[in-house]
Amino acid sequence: MKKVTLQIEGMHCAGCSNAVDKQLQVLEGVKSASVNFATDTALVEYEGDLALEDFEQAVSKAGYRLIPEASDAKSKADLIEEREEKKLRTAKRNMVWSWAATIPMILWMLPMWLFGFMFLGQAGMEIGMILLSSFVIAVPGRETMISAFKSSKNLSPNMDVLIAMGTLAALSTGFVTLLNAFGYAPEFQSFAMISGMIMAFHLTGRFIETKAKGSASQAIRQLLTLGAKEASVLRDGSEVKIPMQELKVGDIMVVRPGEKVPTDGEVIEGESSVDESIATGESMPVNKTVSDLVIGATLNTTGALKIKATKIGSDTFLSQIIRMVEEAQGSKIPIQAFADKVTAVFVPIVLGMALLNLAAWLTFPDFFGGIVDWAASFIPWVNPEWSSTALAFYSTIAVLVIACPCALGLATPTALMVGSGLGAANGILIRKGEAIQIMKDVDTIVLDKTGTITKGKPEVTDVVPFGNTSNKELIAYAASVEQNSEHPLAQAVLNFANNQSIPLLHTSSFSSTTGKGVHAQVDGKLIRVGTTSMMTSEGISVSDSIITEKEKLEEQAKTVVLIAREQEIIGLIAIADEVKDDSAQAISALKKKGLFVIMLTGDNAKTGQAIGDKVGVDKVIAEVMPNEKSEVIKKLQAEGKVVAMVGDGINDAPALVQSDVGIAMGTGTDVAIESGDIVLVKGSLTGLIRAINLSNATFKKIKQNLFWAFFYNLIMIPLAILGLLHPLLAEAAMAFSSINVVMNSKHLSKISLDD
């Protein structure tokens, strides 16, 4: 299965995105298409040999245009910026020209409203109103009318159809009134001026909405511009500056204090503090020295570094973040499915409703006329002196204008767009939008121990020599044997020896026994490093005092190995995977939120419980083999639990996929990250608290947006049907509802995820 994010030009309502969605879905091989008009993107999952031309044809068939992708992040940022500026310029120009023609109409009408005087007479005024309104509809409103025509032709009518029908219906009354002035038609109320004003209000709302959407979608543009524009590299012994496009894997980059790290790499010389806030959301710089990995676009703050480039272009960490944020912003969540179903049929229903409304007014003029007579005493724009036919048209125009489902279509994608951007700024990457909705229902958190609660890197904690053996001698023997082993515990002993500057001794005849230990000849003496069972099987006596010392260390969740020289135990070394600094605090915060916290580990029950008690989890499930982790999740789900699994290793991937929400530690493997619905870049449980707060805040905004979108329609449509809503107020209210949804979503960017 492949994924592609398409950039689409010309969409501006839910009807537009539905039309594109339909055309993409019918392509052979397309599994799913999620079209988002708030971000002008379509996220398509497909299989087979579909080419860009196939997608281009499908989008074109829907009446829109596919925009080619840029080759690199900088070009992409420039293109997005250019497109946003162009959209804003166009929207502003259309708004200005619409009011340039509408304001003269208002000034022309003022003498009549105030003094009953018609400049140039009724016929002259009607001709003027028709010409000026026609200009507003045909020139600044041209895109709206073309969009309405195309969507109607494709049998996927969008909100522009309602605006087009409303304005044209209002304009047509002007022609009837003009013909009446010459005695060729019955007397009728002219709404020609209203048609131009409806379009002017519509284009004003479009401009404000475009501006608000542009500022709400800044997250991606900011991420795209974070990277360095050039790099200082060593070529033939000399330092030269090159554009980022020329940088290759293996190049040695020189990064001085105050400069950005050009791309992902490994420090090969120097020591410095690096500000990684753009990736992790943490403000404290991280110390980096030889062999440490650094992330491209982070800021070197103190010392000079030489860094070997390990990833470039689309493989870099920053590129992965951008891709994840784009996918999250283009995805759809379950609650949006309902809104999509409504908006897909909304325009046809409104058209039917408008026709029924017109018929009802013409069939029952006395009933509706009574309502108008009653309301005229307190609603200034209601005029009972108009004919029943004029009132019917007036009401129908208001129904067409007020019922545009734009706010409904914007409710979810704008909140998700802002929320995913906020998450990226705080080291939380939402890979799948539905995780936002599911997260609020999670009642059980399952935490893998190694690499999630603990650092995932065993360290020597205790060295206990016996008899005349010194600490240094004991470590020298153990590390010399372990240098031949790849086991994580062996690496811990070796690292400890290196840190203590203890030289290794010559070894020979190395051998290992799986699950028990290793042995080798060290300076002519047989040295064994391993378990109690290994020692006893080799005929080495393990005294009660040694057993007592060993058990005391094991009760502290430490793994203990015995070291024997020939047939005598000369000491113990305790190794532990240390608990992360913030694990206990984060678990306490999770429990305060009412969540049941389980720790999952392959350790023995005694060691697992010791760590569980230390960090305060509610339950420890120990001695779980890697292939059994997903079964534990299934069992919890069978009990009715909604489970979020947090892990970082390859063996966590099946459990992450099985859980209702999989949360991967960004410090883990690529497999785990690809399996997670949410990725915590910093790899700490504090990020989990932020992710939960982000999910709750984003979903709250989505619910607020949907409520106001529905509420506004539920209140306004009945008023329009009863003839109590002026078409201009209807258009202003429709535009305001869309702007309100976007601005409400924007407030999400100002919240603190640490609360």
C-alpha positions in Angstrom: 0.0 0.0 0.0 1.4 3.4 -1.0 0.5 6.9 0.2 0.6 10.2 -1.6 -0.3 13.7 -0.5 -1.7 15.8 -3.4 -1.9 19.6 -3.5 -5.2 20.8 -5.1 -6.0 24.3 -6.3 -9.5 25.8 -6.3 -11.3 24.1 -3.4 -13.1 26.3 -0.9 -15.9 24.3 0.6 -17.0 20.8 1.7 -18.8 20.3 -1.6 -15.6 20.9 -3.4 -13.7 18.3 -1.4 -16.6 15.8 -1.7 -16.4 16.2 -5.5 -12.7 15.5 -5.6 -13.1 12.7 -3.1 -15.6 11.0 -5.4 -13.4 11.1 -8.4 -10.3 9.8 -6.6 -12.3 7.0 -5.0 -13.3 5.6 -8.4 -9.7 5.2 -9.5 -8.8 1.5 -9.7 -6.4 0.7 -6.8 -7.4 3.5 -4.5 -8.2 2.2 -1.1 -9.0 5.5 0.5 -9.0 9.2 -0.2 -9.2 11.9 2.4 -9.7 15.4 0.8 -9.3 18.4 3.0 -10.3 21.8 1.6 -9.0 23.6 4.7 -5.4 22.6 3.7 -6.0 22.2 -0.1 -4.7 18.6 0.1 -5.8 15.0 -0.6 -4.2 12.1 1.2 -4.6 9.0 -1.0 -3.8 5.4 0.0 -3.5 3.2 -3.1 -1.9 0.1 -4.5 -0.8 -0.8 -8.1 0.8 1.4 -10.7 -1.2 4.6 -10.5 0.8 7.6 -11.8 0.5 11.3 -11.0 -1.2 11.7 -14.4 -4.1 9.5 -13.2 -4.6 11.6 -10.1 -4.3 14.8 -12.2 -7.1 13.6 -14.5 -9.4 12.6 -11.6 -9.0 16.0 -9.9 -9.5 17.8 -13.2 -12.7 15.8 -13.9 -14.0 17.1 -10.6 -13.3 20.7 -11.8 -10.1 21.5 -9.9 -6.4 21.5 -10.6 -3.5 19.4 -9.2 -0.4 21.5 -8.2 3.0 19.9 -8.8 5.1 19.1 -5.7 8.3 20.9 -5.1 11.6 19.0 -5.1 12.9 20.2 -1.7 11.7 21.7 1.5 12.8 25.2 0.7 11.1 25.2 -2.7 8.0 23.7 -1.1 7.9 26.4 1.5 8.3 29.1 -1.2 5.5 27.5 -3.3 3.1 27.3 -0.4 3.9 30.9 0.6 3.4 32.0 -3.0 0.1 30.1 -3.3 -1.2 31.6 0.0 -0.2 35.1 -1.0 -1.8 34.6 -4.5 -5.1 33.3 -2.9 -5.1 36.2 -0.5 -4.4 38.8 -3.2 -7.1 37.4 -5.4 -9.6 37.3 -2.5 -8.8 40.9 -1.5 -9.0 42.1 -5.1 -12.4 40.5 -5.6 -13.7 42.0 -2.3 -12.5 45.5 -3.2 -14.0 45.4 -6.7 -17.3 44.1 -5.4 -17.6 46.9 -2.9 -16.4 49.4 -5.5 -19.7 48.7 -7.4 -21.9 48.0 -4.3 -21.2 51.2 -2.4 -22.5 53.4 -5.4 -25.6 51.3 -5.3 -26.1 52.0 -1.6 -25.5 55.7 -2.2 -28.0 55.7 -5.1 -30.6 54.1 -2.9 -30.2 56.4 0.1 -32.3 59.3 -1.3 -35.1 56.9 -2.0 -35.0 55.3 1.4 -34.8 58.7 3.2 -36.8 61.0 1.0 -38.6 58.8 -1.6 -36.6 60.4 -4.4 -35.4 58.2 -7.3 -32.4 59.6 -9.2 -33.0 59.0 -13.0 -36.5 57.6 -12.2 -37.5 54.0 -11.6 -36.4 52.7 -15.0 -33.0 54.5 -14.7 -32.5 53.2 -11.2 -33.3 49.6 -12.1 -31.0 49.7 -15.1 -28.2 51.1 -12.9 -28.8 48.4 -10.2 -28.9 45.6 -12.8 -25.7 46.8 -14.4 -23.8 47.3 -11.2 -25.0 44.0 -9.6 -24.2 42.2 -12.9 -20.7 43.6 -12.8 -20.3 42.3 -9.2 -21.6 38.9 -10.1 -19.7 38.6 -13.4 -16.3 40.1 -12.6 -15.3 39.8 -8.9 -17.8 37.0 -8.5 -16.7 35.2 -11.6 -14.8 32.4 -9.8 -17.8 31.7 -7.6 -20.1 31.4 -10.7 -17.7 29.2 -12.6 -17.3 27.0 -9.6 -21.1 26.7 -9.3 -21.4 25.8 -13.0 -18.6 23.1 -12.9 -19.9 21.5 -9.7 -23.5 21.4 -11.1 -22.2 19.9 -14.4 -20.4 17.2 -12.4 -23.6 16.5 -10.4 -21.7 17.5 -7.1 -23.3 20.9 -6.3 -21.2 22.9 -3.9 -22.0 25.9 -1.7 -21.3 28.2 -4.7 -24.4 26.8 -6.3 -26.5 28.3 -3.5 -24.7 31.7 -3.7 -25.1 31.7 -7.6 -28.8 30.8 -7.4 -29.5 33.3 -4.7 -27.8 36.2 -6.5 -29.2 35.3 -9.9 -32.7 34.9 -8.5 -32.4 38.3 -6.8 -31.0 39.8 -10.0 -33.9 38.4 -12.1 -36.4 40.5 -10.0 -34.7 43.6 -11.3 -35.5 42.6 -14.9 -39.1 41.9 -14.0 -39.4 45.4 -12.3 -37.7 47.0 -15.3 -40.1 45.4 -17.8 -43.0 46.5 -15.5 -41.8 50.1 -15.8 -42.3 49.8 -19.6 -45.6 47.9 -19.1 -44.4 44.5 -20.2 -44.6 42.7 -16.8 -46.6 42.6 -13.6 -45.6 44.8 -10.6 -42.8 43.3 -8.6 -40.4 44.2 -5.8 -36.8 44.5 -7.1 -34.0 42.8 -5.3 -31.4 43.6 -7.9 -29.3 45.6 -5.5 -29.5 42.8 -3.0 -28.0 40.4 -5.5 -24.8 42.5 -5.8 -24.6 43.0 -2.0 -25.0 39.3 -1.4 -22.0 38.6 -3.6 -20.1 41.5 -2.0 -20.7 40.0 1.5 -19.8 36.6 0.2 -16.5 37.7 -1.2 -15.7 39.7 2.0 -16.3 36.6 4.0 -14.2 34.6 1.6 -11.3 37.1 2.0 -11.5 37.0 5.8 -11.8 33.2 5.8 -8.8 32.9 3.4 -6.7 35.1 5.7 -7.7 33.2 8.8 -7.1 29.8 7.2 -3.7 31.0 6.0 -2.6 32.0 9.5 -4.1 28.8 11.0 -2.0 26.6 8.6 1.3 28.2 9.4 2.6 25.1 11.2 3.7 23.3 8.0 5.3 26.5 6.5 7.2 27.1 9.7 8.5 23.5 9.7 9.5 23.8 6.0 11.6 26.9 6.6 13.4 25.5 9.7 16.2 23.8 7.7 19.6 25.3 7.0 20.0 26.9 3.5 23.7 25.9 3.2 26.4 23.8 5.0 30.1 24.2 5.7 31.8 20.9 4.7 35.4 19.6 4.5 36.4 18.9 1.0 40.0 17.9 0.2 41.1 19.2 3.6 39.5 22.6 3.1 36.3 24.1 4.5 33.8 25.2 1.8 30.2 26.4 1.9 27.8 24.5 -0.3 24.0 24.7 -0.9 22.0 22.0 0.9 21.1 20.4 -2.4 24.8 19.4 -2.9 25.2 17.8 0.5 25.9 14.1 0.5 25.7 11.3 3.0 29.2 10.9 4.5 30.2 14.6 4.2 31.9 16.1 7.3 30.1 19.2 8.3 31.6 22.0 10.5 29.0 23.6 12.7 30.1 26.6 14.9 28.2 28.1 17.8 25.0 29.9 16.7 24.7 27.9 13.5 22.0 25.3 12.6 23.0 21.7 12.1 22.5 21.3 8.4 21.2 17.7 8.4 21.0 14.6 10.6 24.4 13.2 11.5 26.9 11.8 14.1 29.3 14.0 16.0 32.9 12.9 15.2 34.7 15.7 16.9 34.0 18.4 19.5 31.5 18.9 22.4 28.6 21.3 22.6 25.1 22.0 23.7 22.4 21.7 21.1 19.0 23.3 21.3 16.6 20.6 20.1 13.4 22.5 20.9 12.2 22.4 17.3 12.1 18.6 17.5 11.2 17.9 21.1 9.5 21.0 22.4 12.0 21.1 25.3 13.7 24.4 25.8 16.8 23.0 27.7 19.8 22.4 25.4 21.2 18.8 25.2 24.9 18.1 25.6 26.5 16.4 22.6 29.9 14.8 22.3 31.6 12.2 20.0 29.3 9.4 18.8 26.2 11.3 19.7 23.5 11.7 17.0 22.2 15.2 16.1 19.1 16.3 14.3 19.1 18.6 11.3 17.8 22.1 11.8 18.6 22.1 15.5 20.8 24.9 16.8 24.3 24.5 18.0 24.8 26.9 21.0 28.2 26.6 22.6 31.1 24.7 21.1 32.3 23.8 17.5 31.3 20.4 16.2 32.4 18.2 13.3 29.4 16.1 12.2 29.3 13.3 9.7 26.1 13.5 7.6 24.0 10.3 7.9 20.7 11.3 6.3 19.8 13.9 3.7 16.7 15.1 1.9 13.5 13.2 2.5 15.2 10.7 4.9 15.9 13.3 7.6 14.1 13.6 10.9 12.7 17.0 10.0 11.3 15.6 6.7 9.7 12.8 8.6 8.0 15.3 10.9 6.7 17.3 8.0 5.4 14.2 6.3 3.6 13.1 9.5 2.1 16.5 10.1 0.9 16.7 6.4 -0.7 13.2 6.7 -2.3 14.1 10.0 -3.8 17.4 8.6 -5.0 15.5 5.6 -6.6 12.6 7.5 -10.2 12.4 8.7 -11.5 11.4 12.1 -14.7 9.4 12.8 -16.7 12.4 13.9 -16.1 14.0 10.6 -17.8 11.1 8.8 -21.1 12.4 10.0 -20.3 16.0 8.9 -19.2 14.7 5.5 -22.4 12.8 5.0 -24.4 15.9 5.9 -22.5 18.2 3.6 -22.5 15.7 0.7 -26.3 15.9 0.6 -26.8 19.4 2.1 -26.8 21.5 -1.1 -29.3 19.2 -3.0 -31.5 19.2 0.1 -31.3 23.0 0.4 -32.2 23.4 -3.3 -35.2 21.2 -2.7 -36.1 23.1 0.5 -35.9 26.4 -1.4 -38.3 25.2 -4.1 -40.7 23.8 -1.5 -40.4 27.1 0.4 -41.3 29.1 -2.7 -44.2 26.8 -3.4 -45.4 27.0 0.2 -45.4 30.8 0.1 -47.3 30.9 -3.2 -49.8 28.3 -2.0 -50.4 29.7 1.5 -49.8 33.4 1.2 -52.3 34.3 3.9 -50.5 32.1 6.5 -47.1 33.5 5.8 -48.4 37.0 5.3 -49.8 36.9 8.8 -46.4 36.1 10.2 -44.9 39.0 8.2 -47.6 41.4 9.5 -46.9 40.3 13.1 -43.1 40.6 12.7 -43.2 44.0 10.9 -43.7 45.8 14.2 -40.3 44.9 15.6 -38.2 43.7 12.6 -37.3 46.8 10.5 -36.4 44.9 7.3 -39.8 43.0 7.1 -42.1 44.8 4.7 -45.8 43.6 4.7 -46.6 46.0 1.8 -44.7 43.7 -0.7 -46.8 41.3 -2.7 -47.0 37.7 -1.7 -44.9 36.7 -4.7 -42.2 39.2 -3.8 -42.1 38.0 -0.2 -41.9 34.4 -1.5 -38.8 35.3 -3.6 -37.3 37.3 -0.7 -37.7 34.3 1.7 -36.4 31.8 -0.9 -33.3 33.9 -1.6 -32.6 34.1 2.1 -32.9 30.3 2.4 -30.5 29.7 -0.5 -27.9 32.1 1.0 -28.1 31.1 4.7 -27.9 27.3 4.2 -24.4 27.1 2.8 -22.6 24.3 4.8 -19.2 25.9 4.7 -18.8 26.2 8.5 -19.8 22.5 8.8 -17.1 21.5 6.4 -14.4 23.6 8.1 -15.2 22.5 11.7 -13.0 19.4 11.9 -10.2 20.0 9.4 -9.2 23.4 10.8 -9.1 22.2 14.4 -7.1 19.1 13.3 -4.8 21.4 11.3 -4.0 23.7 14.2 -3.8 20.8 16.7 -1.3 18.8 14.7 0.8 21.9 14.2 0.7 22.6 18.0 1.7 19.0 18.6 4.7 19.1 16.2 5.9 22.2 18.1 5.7 20.3 21.3 7.4 17.1 20.1 4.1 15.2 19.6 3.5 13.9 16.1 0.0 12.7 15.2 0.3 10.2 12.4 -3.4 9.2 12.4 -6.1 11.8 13.0 -8.6 9.3 14.4 -6.2 9.0 17.4 -7.4 12.5 18.5 -11.0 11.2 18.9 -10.2 7.8 20.4 -7.7 9.1 22.9 -10.5 10.8 24.9 -12.1 7.4 25.5 -8.9 5.6 26.7 -9.2 4.3 30.2 -6.2 2.0 30.3 -2.5 2.9 29.6 -0.1 0.0 28.9 3.5 1.0 29.2 6.3 -1.2 28.0 9.1 -1.2 30.6 12.4 -1.1 28.6 12.9 2.2 26.8 9.6 3.6 27.9 9.6 3.7 31.7 13.3 2.9 31.8 16.2 4.4 29.8 16.5 1.2 27.8 20.3 1.2 28.4 21.6 -1.1 31.1 24.2 0.4 33.4 26.4 -1.0 36.1 25.1 0.1 39.5 27.0 -2.0 42.1 30.4 -3.7 42.2 30.8 -6.1 45.1 34.3 -7.8 45.3 34.9 -10.7 47.8 38.2 -11.6 49.6 41.3 -9.8 48.4 39.9 -8.9 45.0 39.7 -5.2 44.4 37.0 -3.3 42.5 39.3 -2.5 39.6 40.5 -6.1 39.4 37.0 -7.5 39.4 35.8 -5.1 36.6 39.0 -5.9 34.6 38.3 -9.6 34.7 34.6 -9.2 33.9 35.0 -6.7 31.1 37.9 -8.6 29.5 35.7 -11.7 29.1 32.6 -9.6 28.1 34.4 -7.8 25.3 33.8 -10.9 23.2 30.0 -10.8 23.8 27.2 -8.8 22.1 24.8 -9.1 25.0 23.4 -5.8 26.3 24.6 -6.6 29.9 28.1 -7.3 28.5 28.0 -3.8 26.8 27.1 -2.3 30.2 30.1 -3.8 31.9 32.4 -2.7 29.0 31.1 0.8 29.1 31.6 0.9 32.9 35.2 -0.2 32.4 35.9 2.4 29.7 34.4 5.1 31.9 36.6 4.1 34.8 39.6 3.9 32.5 40.3 0.3 33.4 42.4 -1.4 30.7 41.2 -4.8 29.3 43.3 -7.9 29.6 44.3 -10.5 27.0 41.7 -13.3 26.6 41.5 -16.6 24.8 39.2 -19.6 24.5 36.0 -17.6 24.8 32.8 -19.5 25.0 29.2 -18.7 26.0 26.2 -20.7 27.3 22.9 -19.2 26.2 20.9 -17.8 29.1 23.6 -18.6 31.6 26.8 -16.7 30.9 30.3 -16.6 29.4 33.8 -17.8 30.2 37.4 -17.3 28.8 41.0 -17.6 29.7 42.3 -14.3 31.0 46.1 -14.1 31.6 46.1 -17.8 32.0 43.2 -18.0 34.5 39.7 -19.3 33.7 37.2 -16.5 34.4 33.5 -17.2 34.4 30.8 -14.4 34.3 27.2 -15.6 34.7 24.3 -16.9 36.7 24.2 -19.0 39.9 23.1 -22.0 37.9 26.1 -21.7 35.6 28.4 -21.6 38.7 26.8 -24.6 40.4 26.8 -26.6 37.1 30.5 -26.0 36.9 31.0 -27.3 40.4 31.6 -23.9 42.0 30.3 -23.5 45.5 28.0 -20.4 46.0 27.8 -19.6 49.8 24.7 -18.5 51.6 26.3 -15.0 52.2 26.8 -14.6 48.5 23.2 -15.7 47.8 21.9 -13.2 50.4 23.9 -10.3 48.9 22.7 -11.3 45.4 19.0 -11.4 46.5 19.3 -8.0 48.3 20.4 -6.5 45.0 17.7 -8.3 43.0 15.0 -6.9 45.3 16.1 -3.5 43.9 15.2 -4.6 40.4 18.8 -5.2 39.4 20.3 -8.1 37.4 23.2 -9.7 39.2 26.1 -11.6 37.6 28.6 -13.7 39.5 32.3 -13.6 38.6 34.5 -16.6 39.3 38.2 -17.1 39.0 39.0 -20.8 38.5 36.7 -22.4 41.1 36.2 -19.5 43.4 33.5 -16.7 43.4 35.5 -13.4 43.5 32.6 -10.9 43.3 29.2 -9.7 42.0 28.3 -7.0 39.5 24.8 -5.6 39.6 23.3 -4.1 36.4 20.1 -2.2 36.0 18.1 -0.4 33.3 17.7 2.9 35.2 14.2 4.5 35.4 13.8 7.7 33.4 13.8 10.8 35.6 10.2 11.8 34.8 8.6 8.3 34.7 7.2 8.3 38.3 5.9 11.9 38.0 4.2 11.2 34.6 2.6 8.0 35.9 1.3 9.8 38.9 -0.2 12.4 36.6 -1.8 9.7 34.4 -3.5 8.2 37.5 -4.8 11.6 38.6 -6.5 11.7 35.2 -8.4 8.6 36.2 -6.4 6.2 33.9 -5.4 2.7 35.0 -1.7 2.3 34.3 -0.2 -1.2 33.5 3.5 -1.9 33.1 4.3 -4.7 30.6 7.8 -6.4 30.9 9.6 -9.6 30.0 11.5 -9.4 33.3 10.8 -11.9 36.1 7.9 -11.1 38.4 10.2 -10.0 41.2 12.2 -7.5 39.2 9.2 -6.3 37.3 7.3 -5.6 40.5 10.2 -3.8 42.1 10.3 -1.3 39.1 6.5 -1.1 39.1 6.5 -0.2 42.8 9.2 2.4 42.2 7.3 4.3 39.6 3.8 3.7 41.0 1.9 1.8 38.3 -1.4 0.1 39.2 -0.5 -3.3 37.8 2.6 -5.2 36.6 2.3 -7.9 34.0 5.7 -9.6 34.0 7.4 -12.5 32.1 5.7 -11.6 28.9 7.5 -12.8 25.7 7.7 -10.3 22.8 5.1 -12.2 20.7 2.7 -12.3 23.7 2.4 -8.5 24.1 -0.4 -8.1 21.6 -2.3 -10.9 23.2 -2.2 -9.0 26.5 -3.7 -6.0 24.7 -6.4 -8.2 23.1 -7.4 -9.6 26.5 -7.7 -6.1 28.0 -9.9 -5.1 25.1 -12.1 -8.2 25.5 -12.7 -7.0 29.1 -14.2 -3.7 27.6 -11.1 -1.6 28.1 -10.1 1.1 25.7 -6.3 0.7 25.6 -3.4 3.0 24.7 -0.1 1.2 24.3 3.2 3.0 24.7 6.4 1.3 23.5 9.6 1.8 21.6 11.0 -1.4 20.4 10.5 -3.7 17.3 8.8 -6.2 19.6 6.3 -3.6 20.6 5.1 -3.0 17.1 2.3 -5.7 17.0 1.0 -4.5 20.4 1.1 -0.8 19.2 -1.0 -1.9 16.1 -3.4 -4.0 18.2 -4.1 -1.2 20.8 -6.9 1.3 20.3 -4.2 4.1 20.2 -0.5 3.1 19.6 2.0 5.6 21.0 5.6 5.2 19.9 8.6 6.7 21.5 10.5 8.7 18.9 13.8 7.5 20.4 12.8 3.9 19.4 13.1 2.0 16.1 11.6 3.1 12.8 9.3 0.1 12.9 7.8 1.1 16.2 7.4 4.7 15.0 5.6 3.5 11.8 3.3 1.4 13.9 2.3 4.2 16.3 -0.7 6.5 15.8 1.1 9.1 17.9 4.9 9.6 18.1 6.6 11.2 21.1 9.8 12.7 19.7 11.6 13.2 23.0 10.8 9.6 24.2 9.7 10.6 27.7 6.4 9.9 29.4 6.0 13.7 30.1 5.2 13.8 26.4 2.4 11.3 26.9 0.7 13.7 29.3 1.0 16.5 26.7 -0.4 14.2 24.0 -3.5 13.4 26.1 -4.0 17.1 26.8 -3.5 17.9 23.1 -6.1 15.2 22.1 -8.6 16.5 24.6 -8.2 20.1 23.7 -8.3 19.4 19.9 -11.4 17.3 20.2 -13.1 19.8 22.4 -12.5 22.5 19.7 -14.0 20.1 17.0 -17.1 19.6 19.1 -17.4 23.4 19.7 -17.1 24.0 15.9 -19.6 21.4 15.0 -22.1 22.7 17.6 -21.9 26.3 16.3 -22.1 25.2 12.7 -25.2 23.1 13.3 -26.7 25.6 15.8 -26.4 28.5 13.4 -28.2 26.6 10.6 -30.9 25.3 13.0 -31.7 28.9 14.1 -31.3 30.7 10.9 -33.0 28.5 8.3 -36.4 28.6 10.0 -36.2 32.4 10.2 -35.4 32.5 6.5 -38.3 30.2 5.7 -40.7 32.5 7.6 -39.4 35.5 5.7 -37.9 37.1 8.8 -34.3 37.1 7.7 -33.0 39.7 5.3 -30.8 38.0 2.5 -28.0 40.3 3.3 -28.0 39.4 7.0 -28.3 35.7 5.9 -25.1 36.1 3.8 -23.3 38.0 6.6 -24.3 35.4 9.1 -23.1 32.5 6.8 -19.8 34.2 6.3 -19.4 34.9 10.0 -20.1 31.3 11.0 -17.2 30.1 8.8 -14.9 32.8 10.1 -15.9 31.9 13.7 -15.1 28.2 13.2 -11.6 29.1 11.8 -10.8 31.6 14.6 -12.1 29.3 17.3 -9.7 26.6 15.9 -6.8 29.1 15.9 -7.3 29.7 19.7 -6.0 26.1 20.1 -2.5 27.2 19.2 -2.4 29.4 22.3 -3.1 26.7 24.9 -0.5 25.1 27.2 -0.1 21.4 27.0 1.5 21.2 30.4 -1.7 22.2 32.3 
